[in-house]
Amino acid sequence: MNIKIVGIGDDGNKFVNRMLEKDASRRADCIAIGQRFKFDPPRAAMQIELYKGLLGLDGGTIERYENAAREARDEIAAAFDDADVIIFVADASEAIGAGTAPIIAEYAHELGISTIAVVTRPFTFEGKRRRLQFENALERLKMLVDRVVLFESDELLQTVDPKTPMNRVLDILNDVMSRRIEEVLESIEPQ
């Protein structure tokens, strides 16, 4: 079975990078989709860069990322060639995740590829705008994918010491999400 794991945006690629550190990629090909890969350079063998010319903090709006994903349709479809299952991982509260993930799910659906979305609900403290972006993206994804694996970020805060620095909490989140991806892989193709 040919499985492809797609990290979308900075957070999605951080999760996939952490998984690659643990050599979990031996059972799946990894693809990074993002914009200028600002924070953590992706370790995925295949990389698709969206929105190459835009400057700015996060690359733009949901609509801009939707359009960028549509412009990259041929490149994305080629990356999905021969896939039986696609697992895509994103923070759907970010503009890139909310805009790109549903478009990628559309392409996979059109190609008849089984899809699983692994997404993180934003922390409550991240605010209403990100929560609404996430909820809208999640509703779109539910109509397009075969399965959604949802991680509630707030639950992580209940398991760590309240004095834990936020950068450490995010590092723990990367570990948890990489394990989630591994669990999804195991459910598809047990070792």
Secondary structure as UniProt FT lines:
FT   STRAND          3..8
FT   HELIX           9..21
FT   TURN            22..23
FT   HELIX           24..27
FT   STRAND          29..34
FT   TURN            36..37
FT   STRAND          46..49
FT   TURN            52..53
FT   HELIX           62..71
FT   HELIX           73..79
FT   TURN            80..82
FT   STRAND          85..90
FT   TURN            92..93
FT   HELIX           95..110
FT   TURN            111..112
FT   STRAND          114..121
FT   HELIX           124..126
FT   HELIX           128..144
FT   STRAND          147..152
FT   HELIX           153..159
FT   TURN            162..163
FT   HELIX           166..188
//
